[in-house]
Every structure is written in structure tokens, then in C-alpha cells.
């Protein structure tokens, strides 16, 4: 099997939410469709909008979020619960685990102290074009392996758009839950 490659994405403008099970969620653009990454001088990479469609359909519910792409010595801090292919990029929502590392990542994201997401992928099909003196590699299909929460991103266009909690959880938001009719006695 090919080696997993990683691309880093910057995020900003964070909000926090909690899922129905009380776990918090992080949502963000994990791959911007209009971005280019300089692999080396004169060689750039970009992703086709459908590059991850097959791998998400086959195993999207198995995609985990790791601190700094550290898949060998760290356990995942979250698991993907949804993906949406938007005009801006591939948006993913991760349900965060109730661990110390996940809580630290939520704190860093909310405080905007760490501003990066990164895709770990295995290239499947690519096309290489020449634009002037530059070589452009377009990833037509790639197997999404994991996402990393990182300090130094490659794609500045990506951003976490939300870190959330469930407003219907009476322990987290009791007045709102009562108003919405889901108060549990």
C-alpha cells in the first residue's frame, strides 16, 4: 500500500457545539477546492472536487481526527460524522471523544491558538499538467485516511467553521431546551 501523504489546512472563526450524546463537535473545511499547495519549487498540487468521493462513500464513518497527524503514537481525538462537498471545499464534522487530548484540541480551537487542519491521504489517480514553467498535479482520486489537527497548515483557505454543543441538551442549555420542549424532568 502507498504511503499516506498529509496536507495542512488553516482555519479560523471557531464556534463550539455539543452533540446529542454530550460530545462536542468540530466542523471545518478539510480541503479547499480552489487552493494550490507547493510541493517543491515549481511543482504545485490541487484536488479535484470529487477526489475523496469514493473513499468517503466506502469508509467515511471510519475517518478519525488525530493531533498533528500522529497516527502511530496517539489515539484519535474524534471521528467523522458527516461530510459535505461545498463550493468552498470538503467540509467535515468530527464528534470529539471525551478525552484529555480532545478537550485540549477544543480549547486550542476555541481560543484560535492552533489554526490548522490537515488531510492524510493516499493518492489513487492524478493528472500532471504544465502551466508555463510550473508543473500542476491534480489529484483526481485520493483515499482519505485521516485528518490532522495541526499548528502549521499547507492550505490557508481551509478553516474550522464550528466547535459546537447540542442546544437541546437540558444539562448544557436548560432554558433553551425547556423552550424548545425537550426538557427532561
C-alpha positions in Angstrom: 0.0 0.0 0.0 1.2 3.6 -0.7 2.4 5.9 2.0 -0.1 8.3 3.5 0.5 11.9 2.4 -0.5 14.9 4.5 -1.7 18.4 3.6 -2.2 21.0 6.2 -5.2 23.5 6.2 -5.6 26.7 8.2 -8.8 27.5 10.0 -10.3 30.5 11.9 -13.6 31.7 13.3 -14.3 28.9 15.7 -17.6 28.1 17.4 -18.3 25.1 19.7 -21.3 22.7 19.8 -22.1 19.5 21.6 -23.8 16.5 20.0 -26.9 14.7 21.4 -24.6 12.4 23.3 -23.0 15.3 25.1 -19.8 15.2 23.0 -18.5 18.3 21.3 -18.1 18.6 17.6 -15.6 20.4 15.3 -16.6 21.3 11.8 -14.4 22.7 9.1 -13.2 22.8 5.6 -10.6 20.0 5.3 -9.8 20.5 1.6 -10.4 23.8 -0.2 -11.2 23.2 -3.9 -9.6 26.5 -5.0 -6.3 26.0 -3.2 -2.9 25.0 -4.5 -0.1 23.6 -2.5 3.6 24.0 -3.5 5.1 20.5 -3.1 8.5 21.8 -4.2 9.6 24.9 -6.2 7.7 24.9 -9.5 5.5 21.9 -8.6 2.0 22.5 -7.3 -0.8 20.2 -6.2 -4.5 20.7 -6.2 -7.5 18.5 -5.6 -10.4 17.7 -7.9 -13.8 18.4 -6.3 -14.6 14.7 -6.4 -11.2 13.4 -5.3 -12.4 12.0 -2.0 -16.0 10.9 -3.0 -15.2 7.2 -3.4 -13.3 6.8 -0.1 -15.9 8.8 1.8 -18.7 6.6 0.4 -16.7 3.4 1.2 -15.4 4.3 4.7 -16.3 7.9 5.6 -17.5 6.9 9.0 -14.1 5.5 9.8 -12.2 8.7 9.3 -10.6 9.9 12.5 -9.1 13.2 13.7 -5.6 13.0 15.2 -3.4 15.5 16.9 -0.6 16.6 14.5 -1.2 13.6 12.1 0.2 11.4 14.9 -1.5 8.2 14.0 1.3 5.9 15.4 1.7 7.1 19.0 -1.6 8.9 19.7 -5.2 7.6 19.7 -7.8 9.5 17.7 -9.4 12.6 19.3 -12.6 12.5 17.2 -14.4 10.6 14.4 -16.1 12.0 11.3 -19.9 12.0 11.5 -20.6 13.9 8.2 -19.0 15.2 5.1 -20.4 17.9 2.7 -19.0 18.8 -0.7 -19.5 22.6 -0.9 -18.3 25.1 -3.5 -15.6 26.2 -1.0 -14.3 22.8 -0.2 -14.9 19.5 1.5 -16.5 20.2 4.9 -16.3 17.5 7.7 -17.8 17.4 11.1 -16.0 15.4 13.8 -17.6 14.2 17.0 -14.9 14.7 19.6 -14.1 11.9 22.1 -14.3 12.6 25.9 -10.5 12.5 26.4 -7.9 14.9 27.7 -6.4 15.3 24.2 -9.7 16.1 22.6 -10.5 18.6 25.3 -7.1 20.3 24.7 -7.8 20.5 20.9 -11.3 22.0 21.6 -9.7 24.6 23.9 -7.0 25.4 21.3 -9.6 25.7 18.5 -11.9 28.0 20.5 -9.0 30.2 21.5 -7.7 30.3 18.0 -4.2 29.3 19.3 -3.9 26.5 16.8 -5.4 27.2 13.4 -4.8 24.2 11.2 -6.5 21.1 9.8 -4.7 18.7 7.5 -5.7 15.8 5.3 -3.8 12.5 5.4 -4.4 10.7 2.1 -3.2 8.1 -0.3 -3.0 9.2 -4.0 -5.0 6.9 -6.3 -5.3 8.8 -9.6 -3.6 12.0 -10.6 -3.1 14.1 -13.7 0.0 16.2 -14.4 -0.2 19.4 -16.5 2.3 22.1 -17.4 1.3 25.7 -16.8 4.2 27.8 -18.1 7.2 26.7 -16.1 5.1 25.2 -13.3 4.0 21.5 -13.0 0.5 21.1 -11.7 -0.5 17.8 -10.2 -4.3 17.4 -9.9 -5.4 14.7 -7.6 -8.4 13.2 -9.4 -8.9 10.5 -6.8 -7.4 10.0 -3.3 -8.2 7.8 -0.4 -8.9 9.9 2.7 -7.0 8.2 5.5 -7.4 10.6 8.4 -7.5 14.3 9.3 -4.9 16.0 11.5 -5.3 19.0 13.8 -2.1 20.9 13.2 -0.2 24.1 14.0 1.4 24.7 10.6 -1.2 24.3 7.7 -0.4 24.0 4.0 -3.7 25.3 2.6 -4.6 28.7 4.1 -8.1 28.7 2.6 -9.4 26.0 4.9 -10.9 26.8 8.3 -12.8 25.4 11.2 -16.2 26.8 11.0 -17.7 25.5 14.2 -17.0 23.8 17.5 -20.5 23.0 18.9 -22.7 21.7 21.6 -26.3 20.4 21.4 -28.8 23.2 22.3 -31.4 20.5 23.2 -29.3 19.1 25.9 -31.0 20.2 29.2 -27.8 19.9 31.1 -25.9 22.2 28.8 -28.6 24.7 27.8 -31.6 24.1 30.2 -33.6 27.2 29.4 -33.3 26.7 25.6 -34.1 23.0 26.0 -37.2 23.8 28.0 -38.3 26.5 25.5 -37.9 24.0 22.6 -40.0 21.4 24.5 -37.3 18.8 25.1 -36.9 19.4 28.9 -36.3 16.2 30.7 -37.6 16.1 34.3 
